[in-house]
Amino acid sequence: MTQPYSYWKMKLICINLAFLPFAASFSMPQGASSLIQTLVNDEKCFTTDQGAQTFADACATNIVYEDCFEPQPIVGRMNVAQHMKGKVDQRKGKGDFRLDRISDGKTACGFAWTWTCGDEEGLRGTTFVELNDRNEIQYVREIPEPIYKPGDLTLDLLKAVTEGAEPKVLPPLVEREPKEANDLVKYLFNEVQGRDVEESMKFFSESIRYRDFNYEDILKGKAEVQKFIEDFSFPGIEFRAQRFDDGILSTCFTWEVAVMDAPDTIKGISFYELDADTRQITYVRDVPESAIKPPILGKIARQLRPGLGTFQGVKIGSRPGGL
């Protein structure tokens, strides 16, 4: 039987509504930081099916989600919905997702997070999120901490493979004093990098806490941070900043490291916080991706302890702010 015109018109309307962004049924907060806090804390996007779908509904149709635990980026809203629900299923109803720190960016932001389960906390990581001009999530990069932290073995390996590399000739530096977090990291990594370390160090607080996830222990104070920066400053290794948020007192950006002329790079995310009065850097978190995806130890840990994502947890609250 042929259906009347009104039937097909209503059918078309329903189909179109199904593909509308979730703003039609949900009051989406404006700005990246506000949106992410709502999705993570209120909608529970990483631990509930409904929250996972709400996150996907907040995405652009052409969203690119670089989950660096996975071998390939997830592309498209429908695929991201499946991926987010897979994350929920993986936790098997065990544990929660704690947002530890978030930058105050509007067009993009980054946040530090921890998996918690009962009276323990486990896996930590950092995520960068970028919006399009319609306030939809168009890009995500997420990197969990490595289970095995190689420490100075990373430094020794990099020095070995770059032996004999010649330093690049750089143009003269025009010194300036940025006051906003996003502009400060742009200055440090697009202008100062590769030059005098002292110019970088004047922007760090004496009480700086620096977490590099290649190492087990956090760096404390300017002396330790300066040595760390000097240790990794040598020819043959190039740190390329990629995407920045627009945070004022805290900021997050994505990067890649190229070693000599190797075709592959290592991706990462950095999170910086400033003191509101001095505008000096008080906290840094760097996290690099694993060269193997999914990381073998990380995959086993998630299978054995889905609530924590690590082989052994620590007392909840023992790492304030995700330290």
N, C-alpha and C positions, 0 to 999 in steps of 0.2 A: 504494500500500500504506500502511495506517495505521501510523505509528510507535508503539512502545510508550511507556508513561508514563515509564519510566526514561530514554529518549532525550531527551524534551522537558525533563525535569527537569535533565539534564546540560547541555542547550543553554542553559537559562535561567541556570544557574550560570556558564557561560562568558561569557555576555553581561554579567552583573552584574560579573564580575571585570574585564572590559575597561574598565569605567567607574570602577573603584576608583582612589583617588589612588595615586601611585607609591610610597607608604610601604609597600605590601604587598611590593614587590620591592626596595626601596631604603631604607636607613636614613637617613631625612631628618633632618639636624641641626636641633636646636631653636633658634629665634631667628633673626631676619631676617639679621643680619650673618654668622652662621655658615653659614646656608643659602646666601646669595648667594656667599660665598667658595668654597663647595663647587661650586656650579653653574657659576661662571665659571672658576675655576682648575683644578678637578679634572675636571668633566664637560665643559668646553669648550662651554658652551651657545650661544655666539655664533659658533662656527667649525666645529662638526661636527653632522651630522644627528642622531646619537644624543644628543648633548648638548642640541640644540634640543628634542627630544622629551622628554628628562628634565626640562627647564625647564617645558614645558607640563604634564607630569604632576605637577609640584609646585604647580600653580595650582588655585584653586577653580574649580568649574564655571562660575561667573558672573564670572570674572576680567574686569577692564577694563584694557586696556593702551593708555595714551595715548602712542603713539609720535608725537612732535610733528614728525617729518619727514613724516608721512602726513596726509592731509586729514581722516580720521575715526579715532576710537579703535577698537581691535580688541576685540571683546567675545566671551567664551566660550572655554573651554579648547581646543576643536577649532580655532577660528579663530586662536588664539594659537599653536598648534602649527604651523599653516601659515605664519603670519607669521614665526616664529622660523626655520623651515626656509628661508623666502625670504631671510632675512638671510644665512644660510649660503651659499645659492646665489649671492647677489649678490657675495660676496667671491671667488667662483670659485677657491677653494682657495688664494688668495693672502693671506698675512698672518695676524696673530694679533690677539687682543683682550687688552689689558693692563689689569688692575685697579690703579689708581694709589693711590687712597685710599678708605676705607670707614668710615662712621660706626659706632659701637658700639651701635646701637639693637637692641632685641630684638623689639618689636612691629612696628617698621618701621626702615628704614635707607636711606641713600643712598650712592652710590659714584661716584667720578670715574674715567674710563676714557680709553684712547688706543688707536687702531688702529696696529699696527706691521706692517712688511713688510721682511724682510731687515735691512739696517743702517739703515733709516729708520723714523721714526714720523710719523704724520699726524693724522687727525681725532681730536679730543677731545670729550668730552661728560660729562653727569651724568645719573644715573638714580636715581629714588626708588622704593622698593618697600615695600609695606605688606602685612602678614599678617592673616588672620582668626584667630579663637580656636581654629581647628584646625591652626594652623601652616601654612596654605596661602596662597599668594600671591593676594591678592584685588584688588590695584591696583598699577599701574606707571605712572610718567611718565618718559619718556626724551627728552632734548633734546640734539642735537649742536650743537657750536659753529657759528656762521655762517661761511661761507667769506669773505664780504665783511663787514668790520667797520667800521661807519659812523663810529665815534668821536664827536666832538662834534656831528656832524650830528644825531644822535638828540636831544641836549640842545637844540639850536637849534629843531628841529621841535616838541618838546614845549612849549617856552616860547612859540612862535608860536601854537599851537592853544589854549593855556590863558591867553592874555593877557586880563587883566581879571577873572580868577577871584578870588573872595573867599575868604580863609582861613576854615577851620572853627573854631568855638568849641569847645574841648576841656575836659573836666573837669580839676580839679587832679590832678597826678601824685603818686602815692604811691611815693616812691623805695624801692628795695630792691636787694640785691646777690645775684643768683642765682649759684650755684656749679656747676650742671649745664648742659651745653651747650644742651640742648633748652629748658630753662627760661629761659636767657639770651636766646635768640633770640625766644622768646615775649614776654619783657619788652621787648626792643628794638622789635619790630614790632607788638605788640598794645597796648603801654602808652606807650612813650617816643616812638614815631614821631609826627612833626609838632610836636614840642616842641623844647627846647633841644638842639642838637647836642652840646654839651659833656657832657651826661648820657650820651649814647651813647659818646662817645670815651673815657671813662674805663675802658671795658671792652676797649679795643684795646691790644695790645702795641706797644711802640715799634718792634719789628721786624716788624710786620704785613706780610704779602704778600696783596694783594687782586687777584684776577683777575676782571674783568668782561669778558665776551666780546663786548661792543659795541666794545671797544678792542683794538688790537694789543698794547700794552704793559701789563705788570703794574704795579700801583701798589705802591710801596715806602715804608713808614714812615707814621707817624701823620699827618704834615702833608699828604701827598698824599691819604690816605684821607679826612681831614677835609674838604679842599677838594672832593673828589668827592661826599661826602654833602651838603655845603652846596649844591653846584651843582644837585643834583637835589631840593632841598627847597623847593618852591614850591606855591602853591595850584593846584587844578585837576587834580592828579595824585594818585591814591590807590593805595597799595601794600597789597594785601589778602593776608595770609598764609592758606593753606588747610589743608594737612596737615603735621603735624610728626611726626618720629620721636621716640624716647625715649632718644637718645644722651646719654652722660654727658660724655665728653671731646671728642666730635665729633658733629655733628648735621646733618641735612638736612631741608629743608622745601620744599613747593611754594607757589607764589604766583601772583597775577595782578595786572596793573596796569590800572586804569581811568582813562581820560582824559576829564575833564569828564563829560558825560552820554552819551558814545558807547556804543552797544549792545554793541560787541565789546570784548574785553579781550585783553591779551597775557599768555600764561602763561609761567612760568619755574620754575627750581629754584635753590636756594642751598645751599651746603655750607660749614660752619664747623668749624674746629678750635680747641681751647683748649690752652694750656700746662698740663700736669698739676699744676704747683706753684702758679703765680700765678692760674690759671683766667682768664687774659686771652686774647682772640682773637688767634691767630697766623696764621691762614690763612682766606681767604674765596674761594669761586668762585661767581659768578653767571652763569647762562646763560638768555637769553630765547629763546622760540620765534620762528620766522620767520613773518611775516605771510602769505607765499605758501607753499603746501604742495602737492607737495614744493618746497623752495627750488630755484630754477632752477640756480644755480651749484653747489649741493650735489649735485644730481642728475647734472649733467654730470661733476663731479669723480669721483663714484662709478662712473660708466660708463667713464671714461677710465683711472682708476687705482683699481680695486676693492680693492686691497690696502691703500691708504693713505686713500682717501676725500677726499683733497685734491689740488690741482693740483701742489703741490710739498711734498716731505717735508723733515724736518730730521734731523740725525744722531741715531740712537737713543741715548737717555740724556742728551740735551742739555737736556731739560726735566724734571728730577727731580721726581717726584710729580705729573707732569702739568702742571707750571707752563706 
